[in-house]
Amino acid sequence: MKKTPTTFFFCISFLLIFSFCVHAAGPIQLPPPQTDSGKPLMQALKERKTVRTFSDEKLPLQTLSNLLWAAFGINRPDGRRTAPSAKNWQEIDIFVATSEGLFRWDAGKNLLDPIIPKDVRAMTGTQAYVQSAAVNLLYVADYSRVDGGGMDKDVLVGADTGFISQNVYLFCASEGLATVVRAGINRDALAREMQLKPEQKIILAQSVGYPGK
Ligand SMILES: Cc1cc2nc3c(=O)[nH]c(=O)nc-3n(C[C@H](O)[C@H](O)[C@H](O)COP(=O)(O)O)c2cc1C
């Protein structure tokens, strides 16, 4: 084959598109979380707030890793987490919707497992800003890990979700990120899109990103 600039251009384009597709289709390994930075706790509490305007800037993978670890990462050798859960059920899974697709965060391996290879951010809420937030976290309870023992399971699951959400609020306050926790979700449509099992229930969503103007 004659090597013309056009052939060269097509070869490079093919390689770029191919590598993008491979990357988009496979799991994304996140870098280890950095646990030695951030503002002091009292300062983060002072700055915790809801912000609903987002810039379209993406979060670096390192920031995403730090965010997810703060939310519900493993912080002890026995596998316990940064947020408590009733009876240590650890029933909340965090799904991550970005412009690249929907992923399920595997806390043990610290990787993002691809679920849907398209941008579903707009579907994660009923308010317009959700499509511009870099990341929309979905807190999904897996009731197969929940044994109520006479207690109201939904109350406990709601409480467990709240702790994770507050961790995210404090991380965002510490990092100067915007965030809003949301009950406003079209749950049935989103659960169908996510192909959730009957025992999985979307509890809350939380948008995170750089603050907009
Ligand atoms: C359980 C829960 C559900 C919420 N749902 C929504 C929501 O769907 N949309 C929204 O814009 N804000 C939502 N919020 C954010 C609250 O409106 C916000 O926390 C409240 O106005 C107090 O503001 P602050 O967080 O800055 O203190 C929710 C907050 C909580 C705790």
The ligand as a Tripos MOL2 file, in Angstrom:
@<TRIPOS>MOLECULE
LIG
   31    33     1     0     0
SMALL
NO_CHARGES

@<TRIPOS>ATOM
      1 C1        -33.6910   13.7080   51.2730 C.3       1 LIG1
      2 C2        -33.4450   14.9720   50.4930 C.ar      1 LIG1
      3 C3        -34.0050   15.1170   49.2300 C.ar      1 LIG1
      4 C4        -33.7350   16.2540   48.4630 C.ar      1 LIG1
      5 N1        -34.2350   16.3280   47.1970 N.ar      1 LIG1
      6 C5        -33.9380   17.3960   46.4270 C.ar      1 LIG1
      7 C6        -34.3500   17.4380   45.0610 C.ar      1 LIG1
      8 O1        -34.9870   16.5290   44.5380 O.2       1 LIG1
      9 N2        -34.0230   18.5300   44.3250 N.ar      1 LIG1
     10 C7        -33.2870   19.5760   44.8510 C.ar      1 LIG1
     11 O2        -33.0020   20.5180   44.1000 O.2       1 LIG1
     12 N3        -32.8570   19.5460   46.1280 N.ar      1 LIG1
     13 C8        -33.1520   18.4850   46.9180 C.ar      1 LIG1
     14 N4        -32.6790   18.4270   48.2140 N.ar      1 LIG1
     15 C9        -31.7850   19.4850   48.7220 C.3       1 LIG1
     16 C10       -32.5220   20.3760   49.7320 C.3       1 LIG1
     17 O3        -33.4560   21.1890   49.0610 O.3       1 LIG1
     18 C11       -31.4890   21.2160   50.4870 C.3       1 LIG1
     19 O4        -30.6690   20.3640   51.2460 O.3       1 LIG1
     20 C12       -32.1880   22.2060   51.3880 C.3       1 LIG1
     21 O5        -32.7880   23.2350   50.6500 O.3       1 LIG1
     22 C13       -31.2530   22.8360   52.4210 C.3       1 LIG1
     23 O6        -30.1720   23.4720   51.7540 O.3       1 LIG1
     24 P1        -28.6660   23.1630   52.1830 P.3       1 LIG1
     25 O7        -28.3770   21.7200   51.7760 O.co2     1 LIG1
     26 O8        -27.8280   24.1310   51.4130 O.co2     1 LIG1
     27 O9        -28.5620   23.3280   53.6430 O.co2     1 LIG1
     28 C14       -32.9500   17.3030   48.9990 C.ar      1 LIG1
     29 C15       -32.4020   17.1520   50.2850 C.ar      1 LIG1
     30 C16       -32.6430   16.0100   51.0180 C.ar      1 LIG1
     31 C17       -32.0080   15.8600   52.3870 C.3       1 LIG1
@<TRIPOS>BOND
     1     1     2 1
     2     2     3 ar
     3     2    30 ar
     4     3     4 ar
     5     4     5 ar
     6     4    28 ar
     7     5     6 ar
     8     6     7 ar
     9     6    13 1
    10     7     8 2
    11     7     9 ar
    12     9    10 ar
    13    10    11 2
    14    10    12 ar
    15    12    13 ar
    16    13    14 ar
    17    14    15 1
    18    14    28 ar
    19    15    16 1
    20    16    17 1
    21    16    18 1
    22    18    19 1
    23    18    20 1
    24    20    21 1
    25    20    22 1
    26    22    23 1
    27    23    24 1
    28    24    25 2
    29    24    26 1
    30    24    27 1
    31    28    29 ar
    32    29    30 ar
    33    30    31 1
@<TRIPOS>SUBSTRUCTURE
     1 LIG1         1 GROUP 0 **** ****
